[in-house]
Amino acid sequence: MSIVGGLDIHRKQLTFDYVEVETGRLERGRIAPADREHLAGWLSRFDGVGEVAFAMEGCTGWRYVAEEMRAAGVEPHLAEPADTSVLRGPKRRAKTDKADAQLLRELLATGRVPECYIPPSQVLEWRAQLELYHDLRVAHTGWAQRIHATCFHQGATALGEAGVVRGSRERLDHIVADQLSPTGRLQVNTALSVMDTLAEHLDRLRRRLVATARHVNGARALMAAIYGVGPMTSLALCAWLGGPERFSSSRKAVRFTGLDITVHSSDSKRSPGRLSRQGPEVLRWLLFEAAKTSARPCAPGHSYYTDVKQRYDANRAALSQARRIVRHAVHVLTDLGEDAFTIIAQPASPTTVAR
């Protein structure tokens, strides 16, 4: 006996809809609360059953659901939310959890699920750590900007090009003590305290990510093959672009990262192209930083970077170079296949890591 079904994920409950293929028996209901314990108990009903497969959308919460399904011998299928919405068609009635679960079940039964790649657990851990690092970095930058805004609002002496992060802390302390009001001093000192705490967490997390990248086969291969790609960028590329047969072409990988140009046309009006900005933000950030190394005269892509910069600007040149890095990385990771995620005990050579 085989079973196909759909599962709609929400924070409070999981709505299921499955059917026994041979008998046509249909089951619908909810699993509440939505956690590992109750999901594992519900999945136990499929012990000893033949082939069981469920489809779910790739929204928040899919990770633990997929892990519990695999542990119970159920095959999970992850559907791309936007493509699933397109297959739903125009709304003729109110959208409900039951309708979503039914749609996923019907798409899986007919083989039309817009599949997403489900990476191994260790890769999901790398992604989570990189996203945490990016969130901490954004928060750190935000507090530095608050300090600049407070000083400017009270007419304090300019902090200089080095700013708060790379500038002299002693000079900043003198400016705060002599030129700011009591509340202004409180604002700046609070911001500096938060920045120090964030910097401590950032430094510890960065060391952990760099150490991980030096032991991952795919990350080491990318560091050795692509100029400007360091440990963190290589780990991000491996985490989001690695895996067997992820992309049929490098152009699709560029679209996945959100670095492709989208153009909206309506009748005779056409808006200028803009980045789609879809996909992982941390990967785009790291790629842009890696691409800016092509501004060095010794970089292999320096001539290409210079040509684009002269025709447009430095940002456009860096984005173009970032797309080239993605295309190159996809070919490297495709050749490695499943070996891209292999952990190697021997660390990378210092010359390779420095690049």
C-alpha positions in Angstrom: 0.0 0.0 0.0 1.3 3.5 -0.9 0.2 6.8 0.5 0.6 10.4 -0.8 -0.3 13.5 1.1 0.2 17.2 1.7 1.1 19.0 4.9 0.4 22.7 5.6 2.8 24.1 8.2 1.8 26.7 10.7 3.1 27.7 14.1 0.2 26.4 16.1 -0.9 23.4 14.0 0.0 21.1 11.1 -2.9 20.4 8.7 -2.6 17.1 6.8 -4.5 15.6 3.9 -3.5 12.2 2.5 -5.0 9.4 0.5 -4.3 5.6 0.2 -3.6 5.2 -3.5 -5.0 1.6 -3.8 -8.2 2.0 -1.8 -8.9 5.8 -2.3 -9.4 6.2 1.4 -8.9 9.9 2.4 -7.8 11.3 5.7 -7.8 14.9 6.9 -7.0 16.5 10.2 -4.7 18.6 12.3 -1.7 17.9 14.5 -1.6 20.3 17.5 0.6 21.6 18.9 3.1 21.8 16.1 6.3 20.3 17.5 8.6 17.3 17.1 7.0 15.2 19.8 3.4 15.4 18.5 4.6 15.0 14.8 6.6 11.9 15.6 3.6 10.4 17.4 1.4 11.1 14.4 3.9 9.6 12.0 4.0 6.4 13.9 0.7 5.4 12.2 2.7 4.8 9.0 5.0 2.1 10.6 5.0 -1.0 8.4 3.2 0.8 5.5 4.7 0.7 2.1 5.7 3.9 0.3 4.6 7.0 2.1 5.3 10.5 0.7 4.2 14.0 1.8 4.7 17.4 0.2 5.0 20.6 2.2 5.9 24.2 1.3 9.4 25.6 2.0 8.3 28.0 4.7 9.5 28.4 8.3 9.3 25.1 10.1 9.9 22.7 7.3 13.3 21.6 8.7 12.1 19.7 11.7 9.1 18.3 9.7 11.4 16.9 7.0 13.8 15.5 9.6 11.1 13.7 11.5 9.6 12.3 8.3 13.0 10.9 7.3 13.4 9.4 10.7 10.0 7.7 10.4 10.7 6.4 6.9 8.4 8.9 5.1 9.7 10.6 2.0 9.5 14.4 2.3 9.0 16.7 -0.7 9.7 20.4 -0.3 7.7 22.7 -2.6 8.8 26.1 -3.7 6.1 28.5 -2.2 5.9 31.0 -5.1 5.7 28.3 -7.8 3.1 26.4 -5.7 1.0 29.6 -5.5 1.2 29.9 -9.3 0.0 26.3 -9.7 -2.9 27.1 -7.4 -4.3 29.6 -9.9 -6.7 32.5 -9.3 -8.5 32.4 -6.0 -12.2 31.4 -6.3 -12.8 31.1 -2.6 -11.2 31.8 0.7 -7.7 30.2 1.1 -7.7 27.7 4.0 -5.2 25.3 5.6 -7.2 22.4 4.3 -7.2 23.7 0.8 -3.4 24.2 0.9 -2.9 20.7 2.2 -5.2 19.3 -0.5 -3.4 21.2 -3.2 0.0 19.9 -2.1 -1.4 16.3 -2.1 -2.8 16.7 -5.6 0.4 18.1 -6.9 2.4 15.3 -5.4 0.0 12.7 -6.8 0.3 14.0 -10.3 4.1 14.6 -10.1 3.8 18.4 -10.5 5.4 19.5 -7.2 7.9 22.4 -7.8 10.7 20.6 -5.9 13.2 22.3 -3.7 16.5 20.8 -2.6 16.6 19.5 0.9 20.2 19.7 2.1 21.8 17.5 4.8 21.5 18.6 8.4 25.1 19.7 8.6 24.6 22.1 5.7 21.5 23.5 7.4 23.7 24.2 10.4 26.3 26.1 8.3 23.5 28.2 6.8 22.1 29.0 10.2 25.5 30.1 11.5 26.2 32.3 8.4 22.8 33.9 8.8 23.5 34.5 12.4 26.8 36.2 11.6 25.1 38.4 9.0 22.4 39.4 11.5 25.0 40.3 14.1 27.0 42.3 11.6 23.9 44.3 10.5 23.1 45.0 14.1 26.7 46.1 14.8 26.6 48.5 11.8 23.2 49.8 12.9 24.5 50.8 16.4 27.5 52.5 14.8 25.2 54.5 12.6 23.2 55.6 15.7 26.3 57.0 17.2 27.1 59.0 14.1 23.5 60.3 14.1 23.6 61.3 17.7 26.9 63.1 17.4 25.8 64.9 14.2 22.4 65.9 15.8 24.2 67.6 18.7 26.8 69.2 16.4 29.8 67.3 17.7 33.1 67.2 15.9 33.1 64.9 12.9 34.5 61.4 13.7 36.5 61.2 10.5 36.7 58.7 7.8 37.6 55.8 10.2 34.3 56.4 12.0 33.2 54.5 15.1 34.4 51.0 14.1 37.9 51.6 13.0 38.5 55.0 14.5 40.2 55.9 17.8 38.0 55.0 20.8 39.9 57.5 23.0 39.1 60.4 20.6 35.5 59.4 20.5 35.4 59.3 24.3 36.7 62.9 24.4 34.1 64.1 21.9 31.3 62.4 23.9 32.5 63.8 27.2 33.1 67.4 26.1 30.4 68.0 23.4 27.3 66.0 24.1 24.5 66.5 26.5 23.9 64.0 29.4 21.3 62.1 27.3 23.6 62.2 24.3 26.4 60.6 26.4 24.0 58.0 27.6 22.9 57.1 24.1 26.5 56.8 22.8 27.8 54.9 25.8 24.9 52.5 25.6 25.5 52.0 21.9 29.3 51.4 22.4 28.5 48.8 25.1 26.2 46.9 22.8 28.7 47.1 20.0 31.4 45.7 22.2 29.2 42.7 23.1 28.3 42.2 19.4 31.9 42.4 18.4 32.8 39.7 20.9 30.1 37.3 19.5 31.1 38.2 15.9 34.8 37.4 16.5 33.9 34.0 18.2 31.5 33.1 15.4 33.8 34.1 12.6 36.6 31.9 14.0 34.2 29.0 14.1 33.0 29.5 10.5 36.6 29.9 9.2 37.7 26.7 11.0 34.7 24.9 9.5 35.4 26.1 6.0 39.0 24.9 6.2 37.8 21.3 6.7 35.0 21.2 4.1 36.1 19.8 0.8 33.9 22.0 -1.4 34.9 25.2 0.5 38.6 24.3 0.1 38.2 23.7 -3.6 36.5 27.1 -4.1 39.2 28.9 -2.2 41.8 27.3 -4.4 40.0 27.9 -7.6 38.5 31.4 -7.4 40.4 34.5 -6.6 38.9 36.6 -3.8 36.8 33.8 -2.3 37.9 33.3 1.3 36.7 30.9 4.0 33.3 32.4 4.8 32.4 33.1 1.2 33.4 29.6 0.1 31.4 28.0 3.0 28.4 30.1 2.0 28.7 29.1 -1.7 29.1 25.4 -0.7 26.1 25.6 1.7 23.7 27.2 -0.8 24.9 26.1 -4.2 26.5 22.7 -3.3 24.8 19.3 -3.7 24.4 16.8 -6.5 22.6 18.2 -9.6 21.5 21.3 -7.9 21.4 23.5 -11.0 21.1 22.6 -14.7 22.9 25.8 -15.7 25.0 28.5 -14.0 22.4 31.1 -15.1 19.8 29.4 -12.8 22.3 29.7 -9.9 22.7 33.4 -10.5 19.0 33.8 -10.4 18.8 31.8 -7.2 21.3 34.1 -5.5 19.2 37.2 -6.4 21.9 38.8 -8.5 20.0 38.7 -11.8 18.4 41.7 -13.3 14.6 41.8 -13.5 12.8 44.1 -15.9 9.1 44.9 -15.6 7.2 45.8 -18.8 3.7 47.0 -19.2 2.4 48.1 -22.7 5.0 50.6 -24.0 6.4 51.4 -20.5 9.5 49.6 -19.3 11.1 50.2 -15.9 14.9 50.1 -15.6 16.4 46.8 -14.5 16.9 46.1 -10.8 18.3 43.2 -8.8 15.7 40.6 -7.9 17.2 40.3 -4.4 15.6 36.9 -4.0 17.4 34.1 -2.2 19.9 34.3 0.8 20.9 37.9 1.6 24.1 36.7 3.4 25.3 35.0 0.2 24.8 38.2 -1.9 26.7 40.2 0.8 29.6 37.9 0.8 29.7 37.6 -3.0 29.8 41.4 -3.3 32.6 41.7 -0.8 34.6 38.9 -2.7 33.9 40.6 -6.0 35.4 43.9 -4.8 38.8 42.2 -4.6 38.9 42.4 -8.4 39.7 46.1 -8.0 43.3 45.0 -7.1 45.7 45.3 -10.0 47.0 41.7 -9.3 43.5 40.2 -9.6 42.8 37.9 -12.6 39.5 39.7 -13.3 40.9 43.2 -12.9 40.7 44.1 -16.6 37.0 43.0 -16.8 36.3 44.8 -13.5 38.0 48.0 -14.9 36.1 47.9 -18.2 32.7 47.6 -16.5 33.7 50.3 -14.0 34.6 52.8 -16.7 31.4 52.1 -18.6 29.1 52.3 -15.5 30.4 52.5 -11.9 32.2 50.5 -9.3 29.0 48.9 -7.8 27.9 47.6 -11.2 31.4 46.2 -11.8 31.4 44.4 -8.5 27.9 42.9 -9.2 29.1 41.7 -12.6 32.1 40.1 -11.0 29.9 38.5 -8.3 27.9 36.8 -11.1 31.1 35.5 -12.6 32.1 34.1 -9.2 28.7 32.3 -8.9 29.0 30.7 -12.4 32.6 29.5 -11.7 31.5 28.2 -8.3 28.6 26.2 -9.7 31.0 24.4 -12.1 33.4 23.6 -9.3 30.7 22.3 -7.0 29.0 20.3 -9.8 32.2 18.5 -10.5 32.5 17.6 -6.8 28.9 16.4 -6.5 28.2 14.9 -3.1 31.9 15.1 -2.2 31.5 18.9 -1.8 30.1 18.3 1.8 32.8 15.9 2.8 34.7 16.9 6.0 38.5 16.7 5.6 40.5 16.4 8.8 43.7 18.1 7.3 43.4 21.9 7.3 44.0 23.9 4.1 47.4 25.3 3.4 48.0 28.9 4.7 48.5 30.3 1.1 45.2 28.9 0.0 43.3 30.2 3.0 44.8 33.7 2.6 43.2 34.1 -0.8 
